[in-house]
Amino acid sequence: MRNRTLIFLFSFLLFPGLFAQETDNNDQEELLVDGRYVGGNLYVLNPSAGDGFSVQGVTLNGKEYPFTHNSNAFEISLADYTPNDYVIVQIAYLKGTEPKVVNAESLVKESEFALPSFIYNKKTKLIAWNIKEMDKACSYRLEQFLYGKWITVKDLGTPDDMIADTYLPVLLTGMNLFRIKQVDASNKELFSPVVKLKSPNRKVYLVADKVKDFIEFTAVTHYELYDANGFFIKRGTAQKVNISDLKKGNYWINFDGKEAFITKK
């Protein structure tokens, strides 16, 4: 994890133009390709647009991917993934000039079930669904795509158990993805279509990178904590994270799509 971060920072310093956003986000749309990885890399046809090219940015499992901007075609390497890993590629492009992933079959779609009521309500700022559309013989979980994987953010239970049909999400800066998992009596899993929600920059930061008993953020956010060697410790959603039980030393923390190095004194 540290090596990937250092490579990204080194590339950014040497080639800042590769990461520059050339247009206002209001002039952009997004193409999403996702599924279980079955092998091979992805190849993208990138149409010309004005004096440049259509694609403005690529995100691979929640992290910015340094693609070749000035080309009518480029490759997205999936060499770090193994078969059956879940992969999401988000491609931001200029309106009216949609790129094409020529071998999207490298990612196999998971089996879906219909849930037309599953939406994000902009007025209430809630994710909502209709319990009557759900199978009473199945149980359900609401999942959010966080740091390269689907994480259960709320166990909904069976339709007969459900008290609420809405959920107030904690959003990351940028694109947020949600789905509902359905599990039947034989443990067969099906998934609802993905709800996409773009959030502006929330400006969530660490209060300090040298801490004693608590890691504190400027707002409530999702987080994942790792030791200095990249071994997972815990994840959650909070503004203050209690680390009084951890040894003194260095740790990595992911939050709001960022990665930071902290020291416990």
N, C-alpha and C positions, 0 to 999 in steps of 0.2 A: 504493500500500500504506500509506504514512504517513497519507494523508487518511482512509482507512477506519478506521485505528486511532484517530485523533483524534476522528472522529465517534462511534465506539463509546464512547470514554472520556467524551466530553462528554455523550452520552445517559445513560450510567450515573450520572454525577454529578447530572444534572438529574432523572432519573426512576429512582431505584434500585428502586422497586417493580416496574418492568417486568422486572427481571432476578432478582428474588427467587425462591428455591425455597421453596414453601410447605409441602411435605410431605417425609417421609423417603423416600429412594430405594427402600426396600424396598416401598413402596406404589405404585411406578411400574412401567410396562411401556414398551416402545419400539416405534414403528412406523417402518419403514425403507422409503423410496421411492427408487429409483435407476434410472439409465439414461442414454442419450444424449439430450441436449436437442434438441427439434425445434421449439420456439417456444412463446411464451405463458408466463404466470405460473401458479403453483399456487394452488388455492383449497381451504381446509381448513374442514370443518364441525367445530365444537368443542362437544361436548355439555356440558350443565350437570352439575355434580357438587357436591352439598351446597350450600354458600353461594357457590360459585364455578364454575369451569369446568375441564374435564378436562385440557387441554394445559398442561404445566408448563415445557416448554422446547423450543426448536427449534434444531437445528444444521444449517447449510448448508455442505457441503463442508468439514467440520471446524471451522467457526467459528460461534460463538453468533449466532443471528439474532434481532433485537429485534422480536418479533411483538406483536400486540395481545392482551393477556391477557384482559381483561374483555369478551369478545364471543363469540357463538355461531358466528362465522365470521371468518376472516381470510385475507389474501393473502400469499403468499411471492413476492417479486419475483425474477425470474430475468433482469432486464434487462442484467446485467453479463456474461451468457453468450451465446455464439454457437452456432448449430446444430452438432451433433455433439460439443459439449463433454460430458464425463462429469459428472453431477451426483448427489450423494447428499444426501438430506434425512432427518434423524433427528428424530422427534417423540416426546418423553417425555410420557406421559400417565398419569392415575390408573387403577389397575386396575379393570376392569369398566365403563369408560366410553370405549371406543375412538373416536378421531376418524376422520374419513374425508376422504381427498384426492379431490375430486370429478372432477378432470381429470388423473389420474395418467398419462394417455396423452401428456402433454407430455414425458414421459421414456420413451423406448423401451428395453425390456430388450434386453441383448445376448444373442446366441445362446449357450446353455449346453450342456455335455456332462455326463453323469451320472458322479459320483464319490462314491458314498454313504459311502465310508470316510474322506472328508476331514473331520476334526473337530479340536477342541481337547480334549486330555485333561487334565482338571483335576488329576488325581493326579500326573502326570509333568510338568505345565506345558509340554507339547510339542504342536505342531501335527503331526498324523499323517495318512498316507494309505497306501493299499494299491497297490503298484506293479503288481500283477497286474491291476488294474482299468484300467490305462492302455494306450493304443494304442502298440504298438512302432514304428509308422511315424511317430509324432509326437514333437516335443520339448515340454518343459514348463518353465514359470517360476512361481515362487511370488511373488505380488504382495501388497503391503500398501497400504492407502489412507492416504496421508500428505500433509497440507497441500493437500488439494483435488485430488489426482490419484493414480492407481495407479502405484506404484513397484516395480520388480523388486527383491526383497530376497534372492532366491537363484535362480540358474540351475540347474534340476534336470537338464537334458539329456534324453536319451531314456530309456525304461525300462531298456534294457540298460546304460546308463551309470550309473544311479543306484546309489550305494553305501548311502545312508541313506533311510529313509522317514519321518523325523521332522525337525522344525526347532524350535529354541528361539527364540521370538520376543522382540524388544525391543518393549515395549508403551508406548504413550502413556497418560497419564491419561485415563480415560473410555472411550468405545467404540472398539474396534479392529476393523478389517475386513480379512479376508484372502480371497484367491481364487487358484486355479491357472489359468494361461493355457495352452491347448493350441494348438500351431501345426503344421499338416500340411505336406506336401512342396510344396504350392502356395501356402504362406504364409497359408492361411485360418485365422483365429483363432476359437476357442471358449473359453468360460470356465466354470469350475466354479461351483456355487452358493456364495454368500458365507458364510464362517464369521465370526460375530460374537463378540467377546470383550470384556467390560467389565472394566476395570482400576480399582482404587481410586486415589486421589490418591497418586502416587509422590513428590511433593514434590521434583521436580528443579528446581534453580535454577542460575543463573550464579554462579560463585565471585566474579567481579568484572566490572564493565562497562567498566573501563579496563584494557587489556591491552597486552602488548608482542609476544610471539611465539606465545602460545597462548591460545585460548579454552577455559576449563575449566568443566565442569558438576559438580554434586554426585553424579551417577551417569551411567552409560552411557545415551545417548538418541539418537534420530534428530535430525538438524539440517539446516537449509538456510541458506546464507549469501548475502546480497545486499549490493551497494554502497549508498551513500546515496541513489542515484537509483532503486533498486529493481531493478537488473540482476543477474541470477543469477550467482553465482560458483561455488559447489560445494555438494554435499550428501553426507551420509554417516551413519555410526553410530559414536559414540565418546564418551569422557568428556573427552578433550583434543583440540582441533583446532589443527593447526599453521597459523599465518597469517604466518609469518616472511617469506614471499615477497610479502606484500601491502603496499601503500603506507600510510603514516600517514594517518589520517582516520577517518571515521565509517562504520559498517556496521549492517545489520539482520540479526538471526539468529532463525530459527524453531526452537523445540525444545519437545518435550512439549506441543504444542498452544498454546504461548505465543509471543509476539513481543517481542523486546527490541532496544534500541539500544545499540551498543557503540562504543568509541573505541579505535583502535590508536595507541599512543604512539610 
